[in-house]
Amino acid sequence: MCGIVGYIGKNDAVPVLLDGLRRLEYRGYDSAGIATLFDGRVESRKRTGRIANLAELLQQSPAPGRIGISHTRWATHGGVSDENAHPHHDRSGRLWLCHNGVIENYATLREQLATDGHTFEGQTDTEILAHLIGREYDALSQPAGKARIVEALRSALKQVVGTYGIVLMHADVPDCIVGARRGSPLVLGVGKGENFFASDVSAIVAHTREAVYLKDFDIAVIGSEDFEITSLLGGASGFEVSKVEFTADDVSKGKYPHYMLKEIYEQPDTLRDAMRGRLSREDASARLGGLNMTARELREIDRIILTGCGTAAHAAMCGEAIIESLAQVPVEVEFASEFRYRNIPLPRNTLVICISQSGETADTLAALREAQRKGLRALGICNNVASTIARESDGGVYMHAGPEIGVAATKSFTSQVAILTLLALLIGRIRHISPMEGLRIIEELEALPDKVRTILAQSDHIRAVAEKYAQSKAMMFLGRQFNYPVALEGALKMKEVSYIHASGHPSAELKHGIIALITPEVPSVVIAPDDSVFEKNVSNIEEIRARKGPIIAIGTEGHKARLRQVADDVILIPACPDYLAPILTSIPLQLLAYHTANALGCDVDKPRNLAKSVTVE
């Protein structure tokens, strides 16, 4: 979940490393550090807090050198302190290392090293790893050089249980940086007269558009002019140099004050990109060739399991309702974090679909591998075509949403729901949907981007609503059928960025206990579009109103007067079929959360305790 940047080349390392860390700060901002190698010695600077704190320290105390490694931390082992900030060094002080992931047997290794006389400055598993590699390096008799540091790393990693993305350098080997990966992403950036390491390609896209996405058990050595990739087990490892699809401008905020707001406003385009080339009027269906499944294979599916974490799990819950409605296939949603620990009955014609924006979510990747271990076909829906889930799945769909930097997911949610709708259309057409109905669904899908724009145009109105309720200590989000997952997602967005205690519930469950929470100080956000349960939702609103609970209603154009009779504030969406409502109703809730957090002065893009890509279990 942390961010790593490494650089070797013709330029001063610190500006490159700081720029990369700033682009990765969404992955962790508890502390940050840099180590550079200059004139046979390592200069290290660390500081708790944001990258700006580290940059200030480097202005006061520069770290020269054209080779360096750096890290921005989201704490897993050990508290937030300068001592626990990366990079960490070995006993000699000449080997320095940055690490993402979790070393599960670090306590055992620490005891072994302590017995050998090693002492430690902090409490992190990373420091233990640095000492372990240093011990192996010191034990080797071969001359200092790339071969020796790689052999030491290989020997140490064979003793490690856990996950890692590592970059390290040694003062005895001033012409290279070494990286290794298992379970935590690491990218090798290929430049001209310079090369890079990064945990996310967005950190280095301003310097190169060519990258090698390392595989598990890869060990890579980069110099300024060349690189080499081998396997942990020995021998060469195959690789491909990929062209990065986005630019540095794509990972900048542009005219927007926050990434979250920018990404909310990108949704008309990201929805169109998710559907581009995938809607066929000729077939009155969707075309998803990346599934690697024939029509016969899709028709033989008896059951679908959708799995993901956080926002992706909410998108899966929307997908459950949409696929069952349009395709008439039984669907279940499993939290990826629980999938491999439960003994779920899995009939042979079960299809598992794993949903992850990054394609690197540790729990979701584990679910994919567990499904494949049990002989099931496992597909992926992700936003990174070079990610581990994209590479290891049996097929899938690429979201084309572009980089999502804001920690609170927005555009990835609507893209995931749109893709699940395409899947529902495809399977539905194979089974029972008529060509005429298929064409109607296509027309509704194609109309989504413009409908989203009409919602975004209400941002000022939503801001006023948000400011009205921003001082609330708690909020309730209620929805039914297709919109119950949206209530969960709306509550999650509010919690993530404003820190207001928010909970999502099925509207119909209100009288079964939840109503006890209704007070004049607890606003309820009720998602009540024009659908088959509209009057039921209005009845729920009346129950809240009778107990003097403030009400924000999300409704459909044409129902404003009816909702104004029972709600304190109304936000409208354009008319749409029930199965597409989650895409439209989610956007006012994204804006509501954003404007509430902004009114409270919260750091919208870097909410406390959170990081963007959860690559540890």
C-alpha positions as CSV (number, residue, x, y, z in Angstrom):
1,M,0.0,0.0,0.0
2,C,3.0,2.2,0.4
3,G,4.8,4.0,-2.5
4,I,8.3,3.2,-3.8
5,V,10.4,5.2,-6.2
6,G,14.0,4.4,-7.3
7,Y,16.2,6.2,-9.8
8,I,19.6,5.8,-11.4
9,G,20.8,8.0,-14.2
10,K,22.3,11.2,-15.3
11,N,20.3,13.7,-13.3
12,D,20.2,14.5,-9.6
13,A,18.1,11.8,-7.9
14,V,16.2,13.9,-5.3
15,P,14.0,15.9,-7.6
16,V,13.0,12.8,-9.5
17,L,12.3,10.9,-6.3
18,L,10.3,13.7,-4.7
19,D,8.2,14.1,-7.8
20,G,7.5,10.4,-7.9
21,L,6.6,10.4,-4.2
22,R,4.2,13.3,-4.6
23,R,2.4,11.3,-7.3
24,L,2.3,8.3,-5.0
25,E,1.3,10.0,-1.9
26,Y,-2.3,8.6,-2.2
27,R,-0.7,5.2,-1.4
28,G,0.5,6.3,2.0
29,Y,1.3,9.5,3.9
30,D,2.3,8.5,7.4
31,S,5.9,9.3,6.7
32,A,8.4,9.5,3.9
33,G,12.1,9.1,3.3
34,I,14.9,9.1,0.7
35,A,18.4,7.6,0.6
36,T,20.9,8.6,-2.1
37,L,24.4,7.3,-2.9
38,F,27.2,9.8,-3.4
39,D,30.9,9.5,-3.3
40,G,30.9,6.0,-1.6
41,R,28.4,7.0,1.2
42,V,24.7,6.9,1.6
43,E,22.8,10.1,2.6
44,S,19.4,9.4,4.2
45,R,16.6,11.8,5.1
46,K,13.3,10.8,6.8
47,R,10.3,12.7,8.1
48,T,6.9,11.8,9.5
49,G,3.9,13.3,7.8
50,R,3.4,14.4,4.3
51,I,5.9,14.6,1.4
52,A,6.0,18.4,2.0
53,N,7.7,17.7,5.3
54,L,10.4,15.6,3.7
55,A,10.9,18.2,0.9
56,E,11.4,20.9,3.6
57,L,14.0,18.8,5.3
58,L,15.9,18.2,2.0
59,Q,16.0,22.0,1.4
60,Q,17.6,22.4,4.8
61,S,19.9,19.4,4.4
62,P,20.4,18.3,0.8
63,A,21.1,14.7,-0.2
64,P,23.3,14.7,-3.4
65,G,23.7,11.8,-5.8
66,R,22.4,10.4,-9.1
67,I,21.2,7.2,-7.6
68,G,18.6,6.9,-4.9
69,I,15.6,5.1,-3.4
70,S,12.6,6.6,-1.7
71,H,9.3,5.6,0.0
72,T,6.0,7.0,1.3
73,R,4.6,4.9,4.1
74,W,1.2,3.6,5.2
75,A,2.0,2.0,8.5
76,T,1.5,-1.8,9.0
77,H,4.3,-2.8,11.4
78,G,5.4,-0.2,14.0
79,G,4.0,3.2,14.8
80,V,4.4,6.4,12.8
81,S,7.9,7.8,13.6
82,D,11.1,8.9,12.0
83,E,12.7,5.6,13.1
84,N,10.1,3.5,11.4
85,A,10.1,5.5,8.2
86,H,11.8,3.9,5.1
87,P,14.5,3.5,3.8
88,H,16.0,1.2,6.4
89,H,19.6,0.0,6.6
90,D,21.4,-3.1,7.6
91,R,23.9,-3.5,10.4
92,S,26.8,-2.1,8.3
93,G,24.8,1.0,7.4
94,R,25.9,0.5,3.7
95,L,22.8,-1.4,2.5
96,W,19.5,0.5,2.3
97,L,16.1,-0.8,1.4
98,C,12.5,0.3,0.8
99,H,9.7,-2.3,1.1
100,N,6.0,-2.6,0.5
101,G,4.2,-5.7,1.8
102,V,4.2,-7.7,5.0
103,I,6.9,-10.1,6.2
104,E,4.8,-12.6,8.2
105,N,7.7,-14.3,9.9
106,Y,9.6,-11.1,10.8
107,A,9.4,-11.9,14.6
108,T,11.2,-15.2,14.1
109,L,13.8,-13.6,11.9
110,R,14.2,-10.7,14.4
111,E,15.0,-13.2,17.1
112,Q,17.5,-15.0,14.9
113,L,19.2,-11.8,14.0
114,A,19.3,-10.6,17.6
115,T,21.0,-13.8,18.6
116,D,23.6,-13.0,16.0
117,G,24.2,-9.6,17.7
118,H,22.0,-7.4,15.5
119,T,20.3,-4.4,17.1
120,F,17.4,-2.4,15.7
121,E,16.3,1.2,15.7
122,G,12.6,0.7,15.1
123,Q,9.8,-1.8,15.1
124,T,9.2,-2.5,11.4
125,D,9.4,-5.8,9.5
126,T,11.3,-3.9,6.8
127,E,14.2,-3.2,9.1
128,I,14.4,-6.9,9.8
129,L,14.5,-7.6,6.1
130,A,17.3,-5.1,5.5
131,H,19.4,-6.7,8.3
132,L,18.7,-10.2,6.9
133,I,19.9,-9.2,3.4
134,G,22.9,-7.5,4.8
135,R,23.8,-10.6,6.8
136,E,23.6,-12.7,3.7
137,Y,25.7,-10.2,1.8
138,D,28.4,-10.1,4.5
139,A,28.5,-13.9,4.6
140,L,29.4,-14.2,0.9
141,S,33.1,-14.3,-0.1
142,Q,32.7,-13.2,-3.7
143,P,33.9,-9.7,-4.7
144,A,31.5,-6.7,-4.3
145,G,29.3,-6.3,-7.3
146,K,25.9,-6.9,-8.8
147,A,26.2,-10.7,-8.6
148,R,26.9,-10.6,-4.9
149,I,24.1,-8.3,-4.0
150,V,21.6,-10.3,-6.1
151,E,22.8,-13.6,-4.5
152,A,22.4,-12.1,-1.0
153,L,18.9,-10.9,-1.9
154,R,18.0,-14.3,-3.4
155,S,19.3,-16.1,-0.3
156,A,17.4,-13.8,2.1
157,L,14.1,-13.9,0.3
158,K,14.1,-17.7,0.4
159,Q,13.9,-17.4,4.2
160,V,11.0,-14.9,4.0
161,V,7.3,-15.7,4.4
162,G,5.0,-12.9,3.2
163,T,4.7,-10.3,0.5
164,Y,7.1,-7.8,-0.8
165,G,7.9,-5.2,-3.4
166,I,11.6,-4.2,-2.7
167,V,14.2,-1.8,-3.9
168,L,17.7,-1.7,-2.4
169,M,21.1,-0.3,-3.0
170,H,24.5,-0.9,-1.4
171,A,27.4,1.6,-1.1
172,D,29.8,-1.1,-2.3
173,V,27.8,-1.4,-5.6
174,P,27.3,2.2,-6.7
175,D,26.2,1.4,-10.3
176,C,22.9,-0.3,-9.7
177,I,19.6,-0.6,-7.8
178,V,18.1,-4.0,-7.2
179,G,14.3,-4.7,-7.0
180,A,12.2,-7.8,-6.3
181,R,8.6,-8.6,-6.2
182,R,6.2,-11.1,-4.6
183,G,2.6,-10.1,-4.1
184,S,3.2,-6.3,-4.0
185,P,3.5,-4.5,-7.4
186,L,6.7,-3.2,-8.7
187,V,7.3,-1.5,-12.1
188,L,10.7,-1.0,-13.9
189,G,10.7,2.2,-15.9
190,V,12.9,2.1,-19.0
191,G,14.5,5.5,-19.9
192,K,17.3,6.9,-22.0
193,G,20.5,7.0,-19.9
194,E,18.3,6.5,-16.8
195,N,16.1,3.8,-15.4
196,F,13.5,3.7,-12.6
197,F,11.6,1.5,-10.1
198,A,8.2,2.4,-8.8
199,S,5.3,0.7,-7.1
200,D,2.9,2.4,-9.6
201,V,3.8,3.6,-13.1
202,S,2.1,7.0,-12.4
203,A,5.1,7.9,-10.3
204,I,7.4,7.8,-13.4
205,V,5.2,8.6,-16.3
206,A,6.6,12.1,-16.5
207,H,10.0,10.6,-17.3
208,T,9.3,7.5,-19.4
209,R,6.3,5.9,-21.2
210,E,8.0,2.4,-21.3
211,A,7.7,0.0,-18.4
212,V,8.2,-3.6,-17.4
213,Y,5.6,-4.8,-15.0
214,L,7.5,-7.3,-12.8
215,K,6.0,-10.7,-12.0
216,D,6.0,-12.5,-8.7
217,F,9.5,-13.9,-7.9
218,D,11.2,-11.5,-10.4
219,I,14.5,-9.9,-9.3
220,A,15.6,-6.9,-11.4
221,V,18.9,-5.0,-11.5
222,I,18.9,-1.6,-13.1
223,G,21.9,0.5,-14.1
224,S,21.7,3.9,-15.9
225,E,22.0,2.2,-19.3
226,D,20.7,-1.3,-18.9
227,F,18.7,-3.7,-16.8
228,E,18.5,-7.4,-16.2
229,I,15.6,-9.5,-14.9
230,T,16.1,-13.0,-13.3
231,S,14.0,-15.3,-11.2
232,L,14.3,-15.8,-7.5
233,L,14.9,-19.5,-8.3
234,G,17.7,-18.7,-10.7
235,G,17.9,-18.2,-14.4
236,A,16.4,-15.5,-16.7
237,S,12.8,-14.4,-16.4
238,G,10.8,-13.5,-19.4
239,F,9.5,-9.9,-19.6
240,E,7.7,-7.5,-22.0
241,V,8.4,-3.8,-22.3
242,S,4.9,-2.2,-22.3
243,K,3.8,1.2,-23.5
244,V,2.1,3.3,-20.7
245,E,-1.3,4.3,-22.0
246,F,-1.6,7.6,-20.0
247,T,0.5,10.7,-19.7
248,A,1.6,12.9,-16.8
249,D,-1.3,15.2,-17.5
250,D,-3.7,12.3,-16.8
251,V,-2.4,12.0,-13.3
252,S,-2.5,15.8,-12.6
253,K,-5.4,17.6,-11.0
254,G,-5.7,20.0,-13.9
255,K,-8.2,22.8,-13.1
256,Y,-9.7,21.0,-10.1
257,P,-8.8,21.6,-6.5
258,H,-8.9,17.9,-5.7
259,Y,-8.4,14.6,-7.6
260,M,-11.7,13.3,-6.2
261,L,-13.7,16.2,-7.8
262,K,-11.8,15.8,-11.0
263,E,-12.6,12.1,-11.1
264,I,-16.2,12.6,-10.3
265,Y,-16.4,15.0,-13.3
266,E,-14.6,12.5,-15.6
267,Q,-17.5,10.0,-15.4
268,P,-19.3,11.0,-18.6
269,D,-16.0,10.2,-20.4
270,T,-15.1,7.1,-18.4
271,L,-18.6,5.6,-18.8
272,R,-18.3,6.2,-22.6
273,D,-14.8,4.6,-22.6
274,A,-16.1,1.6,-20.6
275,M,-18.7,1.0,-23.4
276,R,-16.7,2.1,-26.4
277,G,-16.5,-0.7,-29.0
278,R,-18.5,-3.0,-26.8
279,L,-22.1,-2.3,-27.9
280,S,-23.3,-4.0,-31.1
281,R,-26.5,-2.8,-32.6
282,E,-26.1,-5.5,-35.2
283,D,-26.3,-8.2,-32.5
284,A,-28.4,-6.1,-30.2
285,S,-25.9,-7.1,-27.6
286,A,-22.6,-6.5,-25.9
287,R,-19.2,-7.7,-27.3
288,L,-16.7,-8.7,-24.6
289,G,-14.1,-10.6,-26.4
290,G,-11.7,-10.4,-23.4
291,L,-13.9,-12.8,-21.5
292,N,-12.3,-15.6,-23.6
293,M,-15.7,-17.5,-23.5
294,T,-17.9,-18.7,-26.3
295,A,-21.7,-18.1,-26.3
296,R,-22.1,-21.8,-25.6
297,E,-19.8,-21.5,-22.5
298,L,-21.7,-18.4,-21.3
299,R,-25.0,-20.2,-21.8
300,E,-23.9,-23.1,-19.7
301,I,-23.2,-21.0,-16.6
302,D,-25.4,-22.0,-13.7
303,R,-24.1,-19.5,-11.1
304,I,-22.0,-16.4,-10.9
305,I,-19.9,-15.3,-7.9
306,L,-18.9,-11.7,-7.9
307,T,-16.1,-10.8,-5.4
308,G,-14.3,-7.6,-4.4
309,C,-13.5,-5.3,-1.5
310,G,-14.9,-2.0,-0.5
311,T,-16.3,0.0,-3.3
312,A,-15.7,-2.9,-5.7
313,A,-17.9,-5.1,-3.5
314,H,-20.7,-2.5,-3.7
315,A,-20.3,-2.5,-7.5
316,A,-20.6,-6.3,-7.3
317,M,-23.8,-6.0,-5.3
318,C,-25.3,-3.7,-8.0
319,G,-24.1,-6.3,-10.6
320,E,-25.9,-9.1,-8.7
321,A,-29.2,-7.3,-9.0
322,I,-28.6,-6.3,-12.7
323,I,-27.4,-9.7,-13.9
324,E,-30.2,-11.5,-12.2
325,S,-32.8,-9.1,-13.6
326,L,-31.5,-9.0,-17.2
327,A,-29.8,-12.4,-17.6
328,Q,-31.8,-14.5,-15.1
329,V,-28.6,-16.2,-13.8
330,P,-28.3,-16.7,-10.0
331,V,-25.6,-14.4,-8.6
332,E,-23.9,-14.2,-5.2
333,V,-21.5,-11.6,-3.9
334,E,-18.7,-12.6,-1.6
335,F,-16.3,-10.3,0.1
336,A,-12.9,-11.2,-1.4
337,S,-11.4,-11.1,2.1
338,E,-13.6,-14.0,3.1
339,F,-13.8,-16.0,-0.1
340,R,-10.8,-18.2,0.4
341,Y,-11.5,-18.8,4.1
342,R,-15.0,-20.0,3.6
343,N,-16.0,-23.5,2.4
344,I,-18.4,-22.3,-0.2
345,P,-20.3,-24.9,-2.3
346,L,-18.9,-24.3,-5.8
347,P,-20.8,-26.3,-8.5
348,R,-18.7,-27.0,-11.7
349,N,-20.6,-24.5,-13.9
350,T,-19.9,-21.6,-11.5
351,L,-18.2,-18.5,-12.9
352,V,-16.1,-16.3,-10.6
353,I,-15.6,-12.6,-11.4
354,C,-13.0,-10.7,-9.4
355,I,-13.4,-6.9,-9.4
356,S,-10.5,-4.6,-8.5
357,Q,-9.7,-1.1,-9.7
358,S,-5.9,-1.5,-9.3
359,G,-5.9,-5.2,-10.2
360,E,-3.5,-5.7,-7.3
361,T,-5.8,-5.8,-4.3
362,A,-4.4,-8.6,-2.2
363,D,-7.6,-10.1,-1.0
364,T,-9.2,-10.1,-4.4
365,L,-6.1,-11.6,-6.0
366,A,-6.2,-14.4,-3.3
367,A,-9.9,-15.0,-4.2
368,L,-9.0,-15.4,-7.9
369,R,-6.3,-17.9,-7.1
370,E,-8.6,-19.8,-4.8
371,A,-11.2,-20.1,-7.5
372,Q,-8.7,-21.3,-10.0
373,R,-7.3,-23.7,-7.4
374,K,-10.7,-25.3,-7.3
375,G,-10.9,-25.7,-11.0
376,L,-13.3,-22.8,-11.7
377,R,-13.0,-20.2,-14.5
378,A,-12.1,-16.9,-12.9
379,L,-12.4,-13.6,-14.7
380,G,-11.2,-10.1,-13.8
381,I,-12.6,-6.6,-14.1
382,C,-9.8,-4.1,-13.4
383,N,-8.4,-0.8,-14.5
384,N,-4.8,-1.9,-15.1
385,V,-4.2,-4.1,-18.1
386,A,-0.7,-5.0,-16.8
387,S,-1.9,-5.8,-13.2
388,T,-1.5,-9.2,-11.6
389,I,-5.3,-9.9,-11.7
390,A,-5.3,-9.0,-15.4
391,R,-2.4,-11.3,-16.1
392,E,-3.5,-14.3,-13.9
393,S,-7.2,-14.3,-14.7
394,D,-8.7,-16.6,-17.4
395,G,-10.2,-13.5,-19.1
396,G,-11.9,-10.3,-18.2
397,V,-12.8,-6.8,-19.1
398,Y,-10.5,-3.7,-18.9
399,M,-12.3,-0.6,-17.5
400,H,-10.5,2.1,-19.5
401,A,-11.2,4.6,-16.6
402,G,-7.7,6.1,-16.6
403,P,-5.7,6.7,-13.4
404,E,-7.8,7.0,-10.3
405,I,-5.7,9.0,-7.8
406,G,-8.3,10.0,-5.2
407,V,-8.3,7.5,-2.4
408,A,-12.2,7.5,-2.3
409,A,-13.2,5.6,-5.5
410,T,-15.7,7.3,-7.7
411,K,-15.3,6.8,-11.4
412,S,-14.1,3.2,-10.9
413,F,-17.4,2.4,-9.2
414,T,-19.6,3.6,-12.1
415,S,-17.3,2.0,-14.7
416,Q,-17.5,-1.4,-12.8
417,V,-21.3,-1.2,-12.7
418,A,-21.4,-0.3,-16.4
419,I,-19.3,-3.3,-17.3
420,L,-21.4,-5.6,-15.2
421,T,-24.4,-4.3,-17.1
422,L,-22.7,-5.1,-20.4
423,L,-22.1,-8.6,-19.1
424,A,-25.8,-8.9,-18.1
425,L,-26.8,-7.7,-21.6
426,L,-24.5,-10.2,-23.2
427,I,-25.6,-13.2,-21.2
428,G,-29.3,-12.1,-21.3
429,R,-29.2,-11.9,-25.1
430,I,-27.7,-15.4,-25.3
431,R,-30.5,-16.7,-23.0
432,H,-33.8,-14.9,-23.4
433,I,-33.6,-11.1,-24.2
434,S,-35.2,-10.3,-27.6
435,P,-33.3,-8.2,-30.2
436,M,-35.8,-5.3,-29.6
437,E,-35.2,-5.3,-25.9
438,G,-31.5,-5.6,-26.5
439,L,-31.6,-2.5,-28.6
440,R,-33.5,-0.6,-26.0
441,I,-30.9,-1.5,-23.4
442,I,-28.1,-0.3,-25.7
443,E,-29.9,3.0,-26.2
444,E,-30.3,3.5,-22.5
445,L,-26.6,2.7,-22.0
446,E,-25.5,5.2,-24.7
447,A,-27.6,7.9,-23.0
448,L,-25.8,7.6,-19.7
449,P,-23.0,10.1,-20.2
450,D,-25.3,13.0,-21.1
451,K,-27.5,12.1,-18.1
452,V,-24.5,12.1,-15.8
453,R,-23.7,15.6,-17.1
454,T,-27.1,16.9,-16.0
455,I,-26.4,15.6,-12.5
456,L,-22.9,17.2,-12.4
457,A,-24.6,20.5,-13.4
458,Q,-26.3,20.4,-10.0
459,S,-23.0,20.5,-8.1
460,D,-23.7,24.0,-6.6
461,H,-27.1,22.8,-5.3
462,I,-25.6,19.7,-3.8
463,R,-22.9,21.8,-2.2
464,A,-25.6,23.9,-0.5
465,V,-27.3,20.7,0.8
466,A,-23.9,19.4,2.0
467,E,-23.1,22.7,3.9
468,K,-26.5,22.5,5.6
469,Y,-25.8,19.1,7.1
470,A,-22.0,19.2,7.4
471,Q,-22.0,19.5,11.2
472,S,-24.0,16.3,11.6
473,K,-22.4,13.6,13.8
474,A,-24.1,10.8,12.0
475,M,-26.0,10.1,8.8
476,M,-28.2,7.3,7.4
477,F,-28.3,6.2,3.8
478,L,-31.3,4.2,2.7
479,G,-32.2,2.4,-0.6
480,R,-34.0,-0.6,-2.0
481,Q,-33.4,-3.2,-4.6
482,F,-30.9,-1.9,-7.2
483,N,-30.2,1.1,-4.9
484,Y,-29.4,-0.6,-1.6
485,P,-25.8,-1.1,-2.7
486,V,-25.7,2.6,-3.6
487,A,-26.8,3.4,0.0
488,L,-23.9,1.4,1.2
489,E,-21.5,3.1,-1.2
490,G,-22.9,6.6,-0.4
491,A,-22.3,5.9,3.3
492,L,-18.8,4.6,2.6
493,K,-17.9,7.8,0.6
494,M,-19.2,10.0,3.5
495,K,-17.2,8.0,6.1
496,E,-14.0,8.0,4.0
497,V,-13.7,11.7,3.3
498,S,-15.7,13.6,5.9
499,Y,-15.3,11.2,8.9
500,I,-19.0,11.5,9.7
501,H,-20.3,8.2,11.0
502,A,-22.6,7.0,8.2
503,S,-24.4,3.8,7.7
504,G,-26.2,2.2,4.7
505,H,-29.4,0.2,5.1
506,P,-32.2,-1.3,3.0
507,S,-35.1,1.1,3.3
508,A,-37.6,-1.6,4.0
509,E,-35.6,-2.6,7.1
510,L,-36.2,0.9,8.7
511,K,-38.9,-0.3,11.0
512,H,-37.1,-3.4,12.0
513,G,-34.7,-1.7,14.4
514,I,-32.9,1.1,12.4
515,I,-35.7,3.6,13.1
516,A,-34.4,3.8,16.7
517,L,-31.5,5.9,15.4
518,I,-33.8,8.6,13.9
519,T,-33.4,11.9,15.7
520,P,-33.6,15.6,14.5
521,E,-29.8,15.5,14.6
522,V,-29.4,12.5,12.2
523,P,-30.1,13.3,8.5
524,S,-31.3,10.4,6.3
525,V,-30.4,10.2,2.7
526,V,-33.1,8.3,1.0
527,I,-32.6,7.0,-2.6
528,A,-36.1,7.1,-4.1
529,P,-36.0,7.1,-7.9
530,D,-39.1,6.4,-10.0
531,D,-39.1,2.7,-9.8
532,S,-41.4,-0.2,-8.7
533,V,-40.9,0.7,-5.0
534,F,-41.1,4.4,-5.2
535,E,-44.3,4.7,-3.1
536,K,-42.8,2.3,-0.6
537,N,-39.7,4.6,-0.3
538,V,-42.1,7.6,0.2
539,S,-43.7,5.7,3.0
540,N,-40.3,5.2,4.6
541,I,-39.6,8.9,4.3
542,E,-43.0,9.6,6.0
543,E,-41.9,7.4,8.9
544,I,-38.7,9.3,9.3
545,R,-40.4,12.7,8.9
546,A,-42.9,11.7,11.7
547,R,-39.9,11.4,14.0
548,K,-38.5,14.7,13.0
549,G,-35.6,13.3,11.1
550,P,-34.1,15.5,8.4
551,I,-34.5,14.0,4.9
552,I,-32.4,14.4,1.8
553,A,-34.2,12.6,-1.1
554,I,-32.5,11.4,-4.3
555,G,-35.4,11.2,-6.8
556,T,-36.2,11.3,-10.5
557,E,-37.0,14.3,-12.6
558,G,-40.8,14.7,-12.6
559,H,-41.2,13.6,-9.0
560,K,-39.8,16.8,-7.4
561,A,-43.2,18.1,-6.2
562,R,-44.1,14.7,-4.6
563,L,-40.7,14.5,-2.9
564,R,-40.8,18.1,-1.8
565,Q,-43.9,17.3,0.2
566,V,-42.1,14.8,2.4
567,A,-38.3,15.7,2.2
568,D,-36.4,18.7,3.4
569,D,-34.0,18.6,0.4
570,V,-34.3,17.0,-3.0
571,I,-31.6,16.1,-5.6
572,L,-32.9,14.9,-8.9
573,I,-31.6,12.5,-11.5
574,P,-32.8,12.0,-15.1
575,A,-35.3,9.2,-15.7
576,C,-33.7,5.8,-16.5
577,P,-34.6,2.1,-16.2
578,D,-34.3,0.5,-12.8
579,Y,-31.2,-1.4,-13.7
580,L,-29.2,1.7,-14.6
581,A,-30.3,3.8,-11.6
582,P,-27.2,2.8,-9.5
583,I,-24.9,4.6,-11.9
584,L,-27.0,7.8,-11.8
585,T,-28.0,7.8,-8.1
586,S,-24.4,7.2,-6.9
587,I,-23.1,10.5,-8.4
588,P,-25.1,12.9,-6.2
589,L,-23.8,10.9,-3.2
590,Q,-20.2,11.3,-4.4
591,L,-20.7,15.0,-4.7
592,L,-22.5,15.2,-1.3
593,A,-19.6,13.4,0.4
594,Y,-17.0,15.6,-1.4
595,H,-18.7,18.9,-0.6
596,T,-19.4,17.9,3.0
597,A,-15.7,17.0,3.5
598,N,-14.7,20.2,1.8
599,A,-17.0,22.2,4.1
600,L,-15.4,20.6,7.1
601,G,-11.9,21.3,5.9
602,C,-10.9,17.6,5.5
603,D,-8.1,16.5,3.2
604,V,-10.4,15.0,0.6
605,D,-7.7,13.2,-1.5
606,K,-5.8,11.9,1.5
607,P,-8.3,10.8,4.2
608,R,-6.8,9.8,7.5
609,N,-5.7,6.1,7.9
610,L,-6.6,5.2,4.3
611,A,-4.5,4.4,1.3
612,K,-5.6,3.8,-2.3
613,S,-4.4,0.4,-3.3
614,V,-4.7,-2.3,-0.5
615,T,-1.9,-4.7,-1.5
616,V,-1.6,-6.2,2.0
617,E,-4.0,-8.6,3.6
